[in-house]
Amino acid sequence: MSGPFLGINMASGALRNFQRAIDTAGHNIANVNTRGYSRQTVEYGTLPPLNFFNRGWKSVGQGSVITSVNRIRDQYLDLSLNNSQSQHGKYSSLATGLKRIDAIYGEPSDSGVSAALDKFFNAWSGLGSNPSDAAARAQVRMSGQVLTDRVRNRFQDLSVLETRTQSEIQGTMDQINGLAQQIAALNTQITTAAASGGSPNDLMDQRDLALSDLSKLVNVTKENFPDGSYAVYASGFTLVQGSQAREFPNSYNATNGTVTDGALTYTLKGGALAGQLASLKEVETQKGNLDTLANTLRTQINTPHMTGINAQGNTGIQFFNDVIAGPQNGAIDFNLSADIQASPNAIAAGLTGEPGDGSLAAMFAGMRDSSQAALGNVSFGKFFQDAVTKVANDAGYADSALETEESIMAQISQQQQAVSGVSIDDEMANLMKLQRSYQAAARALTVFDQVTEDLIGMLRR
Amino acid sequence: MRVSTPYQFESYSSAIRKSQAEYFRVQQQVTTGKKFQYSSEDPLSASLSMSARSLKGRFEQYDKNLRGAKDYTQRGEQSMGEIATVLKQANVLAIQASSSSLDSNSLQSLATQITSLQETLVRHANAQGAGGQYIFSGHKTDTKPFTVAAGALTFNGDTNVIRAEVRAGEQMQINLQGADTLVADIYTALEDLKTRVQAGDTINISGVSLEEIQGLHDQVSGVRAELGNKLQTIEALSSENTRRTDDLTKEISDHEEVDLADAFTRYQQAETAYSAALQMASRGMQLSLMDFMR
């Protein structure tokens, strides 16, 4: 039944609603710089009309009500952005990892392994061409020392990088677990809030942000459930289900790019973790290359060298240090043998030990071009150059893939910002509109108040 | 399209970031003169440059080897020249001795001169290279090749060959093979001459010794010509090496170094792009609805 206070109720309701809308606009402006925030809008509806009889049934409106406060978000763009971020994360960490290897090799340069290999064989050529020259003999020992030092140092640098990459992988896994727990906790809060009929926009933003951060680390897919919770799968592994977060498998295999949980193996297709595993694989490959290089040099130089007679009249002397029997040690302790370190006269330039016999040295000089079965039928220099070129090419490829992925990501993120991002100008215009609406509603309240006062005054007379 | 405020500012700063990165990259190229810092920035150039560097190092080594070979050959040529002089003097002495008018005192003086020629011969046959090595003793470079004991010459070296690597897979013999017999023959010829002079055997001096000495002189000249040819070959190889080294230096520079004119042009472009990005950002940032509301 229409009463004198209907208008006052209606106007004060409108004031309350506009106040809420102004609050929302304020919330939007306040969060203009909040990561992952989606702008919110207030939707109004009419209250059910009041029916009355005046020569037939008529209806009069009873004012407005807030039907919902919406979060403006495009789930499809979220999905595309997450996929793109996974690829970006992978190439970004791969490019970083490969460039670190590239920087360790530091080629082309006079201070690299490649230059040391060249100088080593050139020194033999010098000794072979002038066997009685003490300077040429010293040059062989010095260049051998430089070569072993550089191979050993590069190997040590790679070992440090290996440890560093391993701890980065561990860090990424910890981050994945942290984000999984965050999503699981948000799932619980969102489910509770949704059950009581609310729409927890900010919580949902936080959960989407956590998922987005997670997608940078590992490729993820999600599944929506009717209760408002997510299930999150990381590379096929069920990471979050409802309020439960599962520990991401801790055992990984860099060669295959997989993680293993019991009997199940998951192949990582994207995210920083995949790139870090691929980098680790490359570091291990390069360490293996240096091992092969060191061991092949040992075998190929030592075996003939031991048949020669050196300037001290001794035979059976190793040039590089090596084990007598059993598996060779690789690059980790690559060095000249103790005899050669003690004196350059321990070097055997020839087979006879005569000071003018440079036949062995000449043979070693010729070895720089001979292909080595142990190196896959390429020469020493080519083997190392190929290794460096492969890393450089791979790093270059990762860089260009990264650039592509960056522009795709920028495009999607632009679209997402167009939908969800806060525009200050928009919000200011909106605020002006709401301010005017609020002023009008206040004005209406004054009118209704006047009418009511008139009515009360009439009765007093 | 709707433009949100964070996106607007993000696009300004990303444009600035990109043009700034390019600006600094080109700037670095200009200041260092290098096309790339790491091989991953230009894998192809890096790999070509590595091969060229390796080849250049090899040519530099060949050049050192050639210098050694040149030293050996020059010293050999020098001592053969001295030995030729010894033979010429021996020839003069033999002609003097062949005239029958000489008294025994003069003959004795000639014999003494021949002995001193023999000493000179042995001194030059024991020539040493720059490193103190004996160049006519084969592989036994630390052993004096010729010694004289009781008027007899002994060869203490061997006849092995010393080779220098002067080109990829090409070895050049740098010591003189057969010097032992040549020197021994000369020594013996002089010894015979001395005996004949002391005996006053003028017939055999002019009949046998003069011919022997002439023949040996021809042999020595032959060896000198051979060594001269070798020296020319060494010079030719050496200048070819220099040319190849220069070519490779240029090739390495082509692969590794920037063309400054080109780099400056790109630097100008990058600078223009960078300042444009800054200008656009500063203009765009100034605009806001708030400036127009009272």
Boltz contact constraints between the chains, C-beta under 6 A:
constraints:
  - contact:
      token1: [A, 32]
      token2: [B, 5]
      max_distance: 6.0
  - contact:
      token1: [A, 99]
      token2: [B, 40]
      max_distance: 6.0
  - contact:
      token1: [A, 102]
      token2: [B, 38]
      max_distance: 6.0
  - contact:
      token1: [A, 102]
      token2: [B, 39]
      max_distance: 6.0
  - contact:
      token1: [A, 102]
      token2: [B, 40]
      max_distance: 6.0
  - contact:
      token1: [A, 103]
      token2: [B, 38]
      max_distance: 6.0
  - contact:
      token1: [A, 107]
      token2: [B, 39]
      max_distance: 6.0
  - contact:
      token1: [A, 107]
      token2: [B, 50]
      max_distance: 6.0
  - contact:
      token1: [A, 108]
      token2: [B, 46]
      max_distance: 6.0
  - contact:
      token1: [A, 108]
      token2: [B, 49]
      max_distance: 6.0
  - contact:
      token1: [A, 108]
      token2: [B, 50]
      max_distance: 6.0
  - contact:
      token1: [A, 108]
      token2: [B, 53]
      max_distance: 6.0
  - contact:
      token1: [A, 114]
      token2: [B, 50]
      max_distance: 6.0
  - contact:
      token1: [A, 118]
      token2: [B, 54]
      max_distance: 6.0
  - contact:
      token1: [A, 118]
      token2: [B, 57]
      max_distance: 6.0
  - contact:
      token1: [A, 122]
      token2: [B, 57]
      max_distance: 6.0
  - contact:
      token1: [A, 122]
      token2: [B, 61]
      max_distance: 6.0
  - contact:
      token1: [A, 125]
      token2: [B, 61]
      max_distance: 6.0
  - contact:
      token1: [A, 125]
      token2: [B, 165]
      max_distance: 6.0
  - contact:
      token1: [A, 126]
      token2: [B, 64]
      max_distance: 6.0
  - contact:
      token1: [A, 129]
      token2: [B, 65]
      max_distance: 6.0
  - contact:
      token1: [A, 129]
      token2: [B, 68]
      max_distance: 6.0
  - contact:
      token1: [A, 129]
      token2: [B, 164]
      max_distance: 6.0
  - contact:
      token1: [A, 129]
      token2: [B, 165]
      max_distance: 6.0
  - contact:
      token1: [A, 130]
      token2: [B, 68]
      max_distance: 6.0
  - contact:
      token1: [A, 132]
      token2: [B, 131]
      max_distance: 6.0
  - contact:
      token1: [A, 132]
      token2: [B, 133]
      max_distance: 6.0
  - contact:
      token1: [A, 132]
      token2: [B, 141]
      max_distance: 6.0
  - contact:
      token1: [A, 133]
      token2: [B, 131]
      max_distance: 6.0
  - contact:
      token1: [A, 354]
      token2: [B, 139]
      max_distance: 6.0
  - contact:
      token1: [A, 354]
      token2: [B, 140]
      max_distance: 6.0
  - contact:
      token1: [A, 355]
      token2: [B, 141]
      max_distance: 6.0
  - contact:
      token1: [A, 355]
      token2: [B, 142]
      max_distance: 6.0
  - contact:
      token1: [A, 356]
      token2: [B, 139]
      max_distance: 6.0
  - contact:
      token1: [A, 356]
      token2: [B, 141]
      max_distance: 6.0
  - contact:
      token1: [A, 356]
      token2: [B, 162]
      max_distance: 6.0
  - contact:
      token1: [A, 357]
      token2: [B, 139]
      max_distance: 6.0
  - contact:
      token1: [A, 365]
      token2: [B, 165]
      max_distance: 6.0
  - contact:
      token1: [A, 381]
      token2: [B, 54]
      max_distance: 6.0
  - contact:
      token1: [A, 385]
      token2: [B, 50]
      max_distance: 6.0
  - contact:
      token1: [A, 389]
      token2: [B, 43]
      max_distance: 6.0
  - contact:
      token1: [A, 389]
      token2: [B, 47]
      max_distance: 6.0
  - contact:
      token1: [A, 392]
      token2: [B, 39]
      max_distance: 6.0
  - contact:
      token1: [A, 392]
      token2: [B, 40]
      max_distance: 6.0
  - contact:
      token1: [A, 392]
      token2: [B, 43]
      max_distance: 6.0
  - contact:
      token1: [A, 392]
      token2: [B, 46]
      max_distance: 6.0
  - contact:
      token1: [A, 393]
      token2: [B, 43]
      max_distance: 6.0
  - contact:
      token1: [A, 395]
      token2: [B, 40]
      max_distance: 6.0
  - contact:
      token1: [A, 396]
      token2: [B, 40]
      max_distance: 6.0
  - contact:
      token1: [A, 396]
      token2: [B, 43]
      max_distance: 6.0
  - contact:
      token1: [A, 417]
      token2: [B, 4]
      max_distance: 6.0
  - contact:
      token1: [A, 417]
      token2: [B, 7]
      max_distance: 6.0
  - contact:
      token1: [A, 418]
      token2: [B, 1]
      max_distance: 6.0
  - contact:
      token1: [A, 418]
      token2: [B, 2]
      max_distance: 6.0
  - contact:
      token1: [A, 421]
      token2: [B, 4]
      max_distance: 6.0
  - contact:
      token1: [A, 421]
      token2: [B, 6]
      max_distance: 6.0
  - contact:
      token1: [A, 421]
      token2: [B, 7]
      max_distance: 6.0
  - contact:
      token1: [A, 422]
      token2: [B, 4]
      max_distance: 6.0
  - contact:
      token1: [A, 423]
      token2: [B, 4]
      max_distance: 6.0
  - contact:
      token1: [A, 423]
      token2: [B, 5]
      max_distance: 6.0
  - contact:
      token1: [A, 424]
      token2: [B, 5]
      max_distance: 6.0
  - contact:
      token1: [A, 425]
      token2: [B, 289]
      max_distance: 6.0
  - contact:
      token1: [A, 428]
      token2: [B, 289]
      max_distance: 6.0
